[in-house]
Amino acid sequence: MMEIAKHQLYIGGQWVEPSTGEHAPDLDPATNRPIAEIAVGGAEDAKAAVEAARASFENPEWRTIDPSKRGRLLFQLGQLVRDRFDEIAKLESQDVGKPIREAKGDAAFVYKTLEYWAGMADKIQGETIPVPGARLNYTVLEPVGVTVHIAPWNYPLTLAVRGIAPALAAGNTVVVKPAAITPLTALKFAELAEKAGFPPGVVNVVTGPGSTVGKALATHPAVGSITFTGSLETGRQILEMAAKHVTPVTLELGGKNPNIVFPDADLDKALKGVVFAAFQNAGQMCWSGSRLLVHESIHADFVKKVAERAGKMKLGPGLKEDTQMGPVVSKEQEKSVLTYVDVGVGEGAKLVVGGKKVTDGELASGNFLTPAVFDAVTSDMRVAKEEIFGPVLAAMSFRTVDDLVDAANAVEYGLAAGVWTKDLKTAHGVATRLQAGMVSINEFPLTFPQTPFVGWKRSGLGHEQGLDAIRFYTRLKNVNVNLE
């Protein structure tokens, strides 16, 4: 058998064994064979990481560093990610199962995010405020201290770094808890942070289950903020735990996002975008375009073409260059998705294509599902309301703009939406009425490090990315000086 790497925790600038003494296999979802042994951290390890981060935050080596030097460290870290671009992309592809071309996009987003915040590190500033009398009144933004980053398994490093980068730029120290089933790139990130020259304790990575490591981090009194990306249910639990010490929390939770196609759209472009939005990363995205709303005049033909394209997608391990869709991340996720397919059929939706487990050939040992397209879906069906987090697309038709707005908004989530039309009046009008934090017109999904990633309703609390994200990682202080 091939020898696999055995990973430790990264705490206080040292690679250490977990207090539990345990390691667990990290499985390749394409084969369900181990690709690494991961340290199973416990509550004591989480506490040690927070203490190391707190000590580093209070150390003048980090606390009083010139902000421009923090920026240079971030830039150097971004350069190291660039230098190891292929290695990081391969790790992400194999750990999550996504096609290598998608993993390369993830790696690029990581270094672009680090470079963006590198340039912001010495530009975090307050303002002077005119007040009555001979007084000087001004504000400053100060770091909150230890920031905790609980990352999801679908975009492990990308969604962790979008919070880590502004936190470090502002002068905080960080504790990262990657998802237990996809920790490899977070561990590589710790290695690169050390190489970049970050002082010991500024960056810490603790692997392990949320029930122990996550809970210990969320309830620790020395934590200044918590950033969590994951499910709605877990997000609620994080809020409850953080409330004990009134710790600020940013939550990026689920989505059931509509992709809306009008008859005047560039239908070839829309077709490509709809398939990509639904089946990128095997549909395991909070901002997946998992609902398709098509005008009734083109609905039948357009859905037929979507189904044909979905049915022809090349399935395979992510590391194969010709793979168009990889496996879902785990056996548990596979079972959950298949259960939803059965629910949709039971509710009366028409399964046009897919929704099956691959049971023969070289893919049989992995978590491979054929991409599913449902038609004749109504807004009251579970497949139209609940986040499936897998390669399942629910198609509906609409007649009027009022119809589509009602259908698009008829879910508890409000993360993202896509609108396909050449009529900008229609596009802007619909965007105004959609209950979503992000709306993309004639391309979807899309985001950049400099644009806010924000969810409405139960899709989240606060936002990531963009200049205003720095507010969450700083505390506002007002200073008033009587000059008389």
Secondary structure as UniProt FT lines:
FT   STRAND          5..6
FT   STRAND          9..11
FT   TURN            12..13
FT   STRAND          14..16
FT   TURN            19..20
FT   STRAND          23..28
FT   TURN            29..32
FT   STRAND          33..39
FT   HELIX           43..58
FT   HELIX           60..63
FT   HELIX           67..83
FT   HELIX           85..96
FT   HELIX           100..120
FT   TURN            121..122
FT   STRAND          135..143
FT   STRAND          146..150
FT   TURN            156..157
FT   HELIX           158..169
FT   TURN            170..171
FT   STRAND          173..177
FT   TURN            180..181
FT   HELIX           184..196
FT   TURN            200..201
FT   STRAND          203..205
FT   HELIX           210..214
FT   HELIX           215..218
FT   TURN            221..222
FT   STRAND          223..229
FT   HELIX           232..242
FT   HELIX           243..245
FT   STRAND          249..252
FT   STRAND          258..261
FT   TURN            263..264
FT   HELIX           267..279
FT   HELIX           280..283
FT   TURN            286..287
FT   STRAND          291..295
FT   TURN            296..298
FT   HELIX           299..311
FT   TURN            318..319
FT   TURN            321..322
FT   HELIX           331..347
FT   STRAND          350..353
FT   HELIX           361..363
FT   TURN            364..365
FT   STRAND          372..375
FT   TURN            379..380
FT   HELIX           382..385
FT   STRAND          392..398
FT   HELIX           401..408
FT   STRAND          413..414
FT   STRAND          416..420
FT   HELIX           424..433
FT   STRAND          438..441
FT   TURN            449..450
FT   STRAND          453..454
FT   STRAND          456..457
FT   TURN            458..459
FT   STRAND          460..461
FT   STRAND          463..464
FT   HELIX           467..473
FT   STRAND          474..482
//
